[in-house]
Amino acid sequence: MITAAHAAGLVTERTIALPNVAGRIDHLASDDTGKILFVAEHDNGTLDVVDLAAGRPIGRINNMF
């Protein structure tokens, strides 16, 4: 079934703040089963791990790039 929201395109469901991000966000990847989002922050050289179910960052890997 197509809803009005789908017909209009992408819809923001919520915003999750990422602390200490400087510069651009380069790539995103998701684990839909675990509801985890991986955010590559090119200028920081970091990879943030976000718990989508909880709506918050749960970790950061430094010195990635």
TORPA-4810 file (N, C-alpha, C, O; in nm, 3 decimals):
<nodes>
NODE_1_0.084_-0.117_0.000_0.000_0.000_0.000_0.089_0.124_0.000_0.184_0.131_0.078_M
NODE_2_0.061_0.219_-0.084_0.134_0.345_-0.091_0.061_0.449_-0.006_-0.056_0.478_-0.029_I
NODE_3_0.133_0.503_0.091_0.073_0.608_0.175_0.111_0.744_0.119_0.196_0.754_0.031_T
NODE_4_0.050_0.849_0.171_0.083_0.985_0.128_0.229_1.017_0.157_0.294_1.086_0.078_A
NODE_5_0.281_0.966_0.269_0.421_0.990_0.304_0.514_0.926_0.201_0.615_0.986_0.163_A
NODE_6_0.482_0.805_0.157_0.564_0.738_0.055_0.555_0.811_-0.078_0.655_0.824_-0.149_H
NODE_7_0.439_0.857_-0.112_0.421_0.927_-0.238_0.501_1.057_-0.241_0.546_1.099_-0.348_A
NODE_8_0.520_1.120_-0.126_0.593_1.247_-0.118_0.744_1.225_-0.118_0.818_1.322_-0.137_A
NODE_9_0.792_1.104_-0.099_0.935_1.077_-0.094_0.980_1.046_0.047_0.903_0.996_0.129_G
NODE_10_1.105_1.077_0.075_1.160_1.049_0.208_1.099_1.140_0.313_1.070_1.257_0.286_L
NODE_11_1.080_1.086_0.432_1.021_1.160_0.542_1.111_1.144_0.664_1.152_1.033_0.697_V
NODE_12_1.143_1.254_0.731_1.222_1.249_0.853_1.138_1.189_0.965_1.031_1.240_0.997_T
NODE_13_1.188_1.081_1.025_1.118_1.019_1.137_1.168_1.075_1.269_1.089_1.098_1.361_E
NODE_14_1.300_1.097_1.279_1.358_1.157_1.398_1.500_1.200_1.365_1.558_1.160_1.264_R
NODE_15_1.555_1.283_1.452_1.692_1.330_1.438_1.773_1.274_1.554_1.731_1.281_1.669_T
NODE_16_1.890_1.218_1.524_1.980_1.166_1.627_2.109_1.246_1.618_2.180_1.239_1.518_I
NODE_17_2.139_1.321_1.722_2.259_1.405_1.723_2.384_1.319_1.739_2.388_1.226_1.820_A
NODE_18_2.487_1.351_1.661_2.616_1.286_1.672_2.714_1.386_1.733_2.732_1.495_1.679_L
NODE_19_2.775_1.352_1.845_2.864_1.446_1.912_2.997_1.463_1.839_3.049_1.368_1.780_P
NODE_20_3.049_1.583_1.843_3.184_1.614_1.795_3.210_1.575_1.650_3.315_1.521_1.618_N
NODE_21_3.115_1.603_1.564_3.135_1.578_1.422_3.187_1.708_1.359_3.124_1.813_1.370_V
NODE_22_3.301_1.698_1.294_3.359_1.812_1.223_3.373_1.774_1.076_3.427_1.668_1.045_A
NODE_23_3.327_1.858_0.988_3.340_1.828_0.847_3.227_1.742_0.795_3.115_1.745_0.848_G
NODE_24_3.257_1.667_0.691_3.150_1.597_0.622_3.131_1.453_0.669_3.223_1.387_0.715_R
NODE_25_3.008_1.408_0.654_2.975_1.267_0.673_2.986_1.204_0.535_2.923_1.250_0.440_I
NODE_26_3.066_1.100_0.523_3.104_1.048_0.394_3.017_0.931_0.346_2.969_0.933_0.233_D
NODE_27_2.996_0.832_0.431_2.919_0.714_0.392_2.832_0.668_0.509_2.862_0.695_0.626_H
NODE_28_2.725_0.599_0.475_2.636_0.537_0.574_2.618_0.391_0.537_2.614_0.356_0.419_L
NODE_29_2.606_0.306_0.639_2.572_0.165_0.618_2.481_0.123_0.731_2.492_0.173_0.843_A
NODE_30_2.391_0.030_0.703_2.298_-0.011_0.808_2.294_-0.162_0.822_2.313_-0.237_0.726_S
NODE_31_2.267_-0.204_0.945_2.238_-0.343_0.977_2.091_-0.342_1.017_2.058_-0.316_1.133_D
NODE_32_2.004_-0.371_0.923_1.860_-0.361_0.949_1.813_-0.461_1.052_1.718_-0.433_1.126_D
NODE_33_1.876_-0.577_1.059_1.837_-0.677_1.157_1.864_-0.628_1.298_1.779_-0.639_1.386_T
NODE_34_1.983_-0.573_1.320_2.021_-0.524_1.452_1.983_-0.380_1.477_2.007_-0.328_1.586_G
NODE_35_1.924_-0.314_1.377_1.885_-0.173_1.387_2.004_-0.084_1.426_1.994_0.001_1.515_K
NODE_36_2.116_-0.106_1.356_2.239_-0.030_1.380_2.274_0.048_1.253_2.262_-0.004_1.142_I
NODE_37_2.316_0.172_1.271_2.363_0.255_1.160_2.510_0.288_1.182_2.550_0.326_1.292_L
NODE_38_2.589_0.274_1.077_2.732_0.307_1.082_2.751_0.435_1.000_2.709_0.442_0.885_F
NODE_39_2.815_0.535_1.060_2.832_0.665_0.996_2.981_0.697_0.985_3.048_0.715_1.087_V
NODE_40_3.032_0.704_0.862_3.173_0.736_0.840_3.188_0.888_0.834_3.127_0.954_0.750_A
NODE_41_3.269_0.941_0.923_3.294_1.085_0.929_3.434_1.111_0.875_3.534_1.100_0.947_E
NODE_42_3.439_1.147_0.748_3.566_1.157_0.676_3.664_1.252_0.742_3.779_1.215_0.767_H
NODE_43_3.623_1.374_0.771_3.716_1.474_0.825_3.760_1.442_0.967_3.869_1.482_1.008_D
NODE_44_3.677_1.370_1.043_3.715_1.326_1.178_3.805_1.203_1.173_3.884_1.179_1.265_N
NODE_45_3.793_1.125_1.066_3.862_0.997_1.061_3.799_0.896_1.155_3.868_0.809_1.208_G
NODE_46_3.667_0.908_1.177_3.598_0.823_1.273_3.480_0.751_1.209_3.432_0.788_1.102_T
NODE_47_3.435_0.647_1.277_3.315_0.573_1.239_3.225_0.568_1.362_3.261_0.506_1.463_L
NODE_48_3.109_0.634_1.355_3.014_0.630_1.465_2.920_0.512_1.447_2.883_0.477_1.335_D
NODE_49_2.882_0.451_1.558_2.787_0.340_1.560_2.663_0.391_1.633_2.672_0.434_1.748_V
NODE_50_2.548_0.384_1.566_2.424_0.441_1.620_2.321_0.331_1.637_2.294_0.255_1.544_V
NODE_51_2.263_0.323_1.755_2.152_0.230_1.784_2.023_0.300_1.741_1.977_0.391_1.809_D
NODE_52_1.965_0.256_1.629_1.846_0.322_1.579_1.724_0.297_1.667_1.637_0.383_1.678_L
NODE_53_1.716_0.181_1.729_1.601_0.150_1.815_1.600_0.242_1.938_1.495_0.290_1.979_A
NODE_54_1.719_0.265_1.996_1.729_0.351_2.114_1.739_0.499_2.077_1.712_0.586_2.160_A
NODE_55_1.777_0.527_1.952_1.787_0.666_1.907_1.907_0.739_1.961_1.901_0.858_1.990_G
NODE_56_2.021_0.665_1.975_2.141_0.730_2.029_2.268_0.662_1.980_2.268_0.543_1.948_R
NODE_57_2.378_0.741_1.974_2.507_0.680_1.940_2.552_0.586_2.052_2.532_0.616_2.170_P
NODE_58_2.612_0.474_2.015_2.657_0.379_2.117_2.808_0.356_2.114_2.862_0.287_2.200_I
NODE_59_2.875_0.414_2.015_3.019_0.398_2.012_3.083_0.474_1.898_3.015_0.521_1.806_G
NODE_60_3.214_0.483_1.905_3.291_0.550_1.799_3.423_0.478_1.783_3.489_0.445_1.882_R
NODE_61_3.462_0.453_1.659_3.592_0.396_1.629_3.677_0.509_1.571_3.639_0.570_1.471_I
NODE_62_3.791_0.537_1.633_3.878_0.646_1.591_3.985_0.596_1.494_4.008_0.476_1.482_N
NODE_63_4.049_0.691_1.425_4.161_0.664_1.335_4.125_0.564_1.225_4.202_0.472_1.197_N
NODE_64_4.011_0.580_1.165_3.965_0.489_1.061_4.023_0.522_0.923_4.041_0.433_0.840_M
NODE_65_4.051_0.651_0.897_4.093_0.691_0.763_4.225_0.762_0.769_4.278_0.804_0.666_F
</nodes>
